[in-house]
Amino acid sequence: MRSIASIITSAILFTGCTFAADGEVRPGWSHDHHDNGGGGYHSHNDSGGAAPYIYDVYTECWLLNDDGFKAEYAWYFEAIIDYPANDFSQIDEVWIDVYDGYGLLYSQLMYDEVDYGGWLKPPAAAAFAYRTGYDDGVFMYANSEQHMNLNCNGSAIYDIYTTVYDVYGNSDTVVQSL
């Protein structure tokens, strides 16, 4: 007689199912306007010790300028990170990876200390006076659409993965669809 474990293993092999990767998936949440109605979920990897946590993410596309002949759009990405004891010097990197139904379209490191006071002023960044200071837990990135492989007016649905890594190998990823 076959054991229960071998029956389960056979069922998994023949149906194509696999076990979930290490980590924890949490349901979406809605804190405030930054959720953008896109929901999202966390995938958390704790390699030991205190891990970073993405408290909130936000993405927007806005009309940067329109000269009557051609409209130019820009994209803005924001992540608010929570870290135990607010020791943000332990944050190594924060990345955004944008996918469509065919694969990775755009990947970019987000910055902890930026100032968008010039020609590029993301509307949502006005809540932070268009800037973020060093070690404040707010990471931003903005750029003109012509420098990215994204289309603000297109019909594609983008899955935006925002991932924070700390110096100990811990990470947290939030995925939202836009």
C-alpha positions in Angstrom: 0.0 0.0 0.0 1.3 3.4 -1.0 1.9 6.0 1.7 0.0 9.3 1.8 3.3 11.2 1.0 4.0 9.2 -2.1 0.4 9.7 -3.4 0.7 13.5 -2.8 4.1 13.6 -4.5 2.7 11.6 -7.5 -0.2 13.9 -7.8 2.0 17.0 -7.8 4.4 15.5 -10.4 1.6 14.5 -12.8 -0.5 17.6 -12.5 2.3 20.1 -12.8 1.7 21.7 -9.5 4.7 22.8 -7.4 5.3 23.8 -3.9 5.4 27.6 -3.3 8.8 29.2 -2.9 10.0 30.2 0.5 8.4 33.3 1.8 5.0 34.5 2.9 2.3 36.0 0.7 0.0 38.4 2.5 -3.2 39.8 1.1 -3.5 43.3 -0.3 -4.2 46.3 1.8 -5.4 49.9 1.5 -3.7 52.5 3.6 -4.5 55.8 1.8 -4.4 57.4 -1.6 -1.0 55.8 -2.3 -2.6 52.3 -2.7 -4.1 53.7 -6.0 -6.8 51.0 -5.8 -4.3 48.5 -7.3 -4.2 46.4 -4.2 -1.0 44.3 -4.2 0.6 41.7 -2.1 3.7 41.2 -0.1 6.2 38.4 -0.6 8.5 38.4 2.4 12.0 36.8 2.8 13.4 36.9 6.3 17.0 35.5 6.3 17.3 36.1 10.0 17.1 39.2 12.2 14.9 42.1 11.6 13.6 42.5 8.0 12.6 45.5 6.0 8.9 46.0 5.2 7.4 48.0 2.3 4.7 50.0 4.0 3.3 51.7 0.9 4.0 51.9 -2.8 2.7 54.3 -5.4 3.0 54.6 -9.2 1.7 57.2 -11.5 2.0 58.4 -15.1 1.3 62.1 -15.9 1.3 64.4 -18.8 4.7 66.2 -18.6 4.1 68.6 -21.5 2.0 68.9 -24.6 3.3 71.2 -27.4 0.2 70.6 -29.5 2.0 68.2 -31.8 3.2 65.5 -29.4 2.4 64.8 -25.8 5.2 63.7 -23.5 4.4 61.6 -20.4 6.5 60.8 -17.4 6.4 58.0 -14.7 6.8 58.3 -11.0 7.5 55.4 -8.5 7.5 55.7 -4.8 8.1 53.3 -1.9 7.9 53.9 1.8 10.0 51.5 3.7 9.6 50.5 7.4 12.6 49.1 9.1 13.1 48.2 12.8 14.3 51.1 14.9 14.2 53.2 11.7 17.8 52.2 11.0 17.6 53.0 7.3 21.4 52.8 6.9 20.8 49.0 6.8 18.7 49.2 3.6 20.9 48.1 0.7 18.7 48.8 -2.4 15.2 49.3 -3.5 14.3 48.2 -7.1 11.3 48.5 -9.3 10.7 45.9 -12.0 7.8 46.4 -14.5 6.4 43.5 -16.4 3.7 43.1 -19.0 2.2 39.9 -20.2 5.3 39.2 -22.3 8.1 39.7 -19.7 10.3 42.3 -18.1 9.9 45.8 -19.6 11.8 48.0 -17.3 14.0 47.7 -14.2 15.3 50.6 -12.2 17.0 51.3 -8.9 15.0 53.7 -6.7 16.8 56.5 -4.8 16.8 57.5 -1.2 17.9 61.1 -1.7 16.4 62.9 -4.7 15.1 66.3 -5.6 12.6 66.8 -8.4 12.5 70.5 -8.2 13.4 71.1 -11.8 11.5 70.4 -15.0 10.4 67.0 -13.7 7.8 67.5 -10.9 5.7 64.4 -10.3 2.3 65.5 -8.9 2.3 62.9 -6.2 5.8 63.9 -5.0 4.3 67.3 -4.0 3.3 65.6 -0.7 7.1 65.3 0.0 7.9 68.8 -1.5 9.3 66.9 -4.6 12.2 65.5 -2.6 13.3 62.8 -0.2 16.1 63.1 2.2 18.8 60.5 3.1 17.7 57.7 5.5 14.1 58.9 5.7 12.6 55.6 4.4 11.1 57.2 1.3 12.5 56.0 -2.1 11.6 57.6 -5.4 12.3 57.4 -9.1 10.8 59.5 -11.9 11.7 59.9 -15.6 10.3 60.9 -18.9 8.5 58.1 -20.7 10.8 58.4 -23.8 13.6 57.0 -21.6 11.5 54.0 -20.6 9.8 51.1 -22.3 6.4 51.9 -20.9 3.3 53.5 -22.5 1.1 55.7 -20.4 -1.7 55.7 -22.9 -1.5 52.0 -23.9 -3.9 49.3 -23.0 -1.3 47.0 -21.4 -1.6 46.1 -17.8 1.7 46.4 -15.9 2.7 44.4 -12.9 5.0 46.5 -10.8 7.3 44.7 -8.4 8.9 46.9 -5.8 11.6 45.1 -3.8 13.6 46.3 -0.8 16.8 44.5 0.2 18.7 45.0 3.5 22.4 44.4 4.0 21.7 41.0 5.7 19.9 39.5 2.7 16.3 40.1 3.9 13.8 41.4 1.4 10.2 42.4 0.9 8.4 42.6 -2.4 5.1 44.3 -3.2 3.4 43.6 -6.5 0.7 45.9 -7.8 -1.1 46.0 -11.1 -1.7 49.1 -13.0 
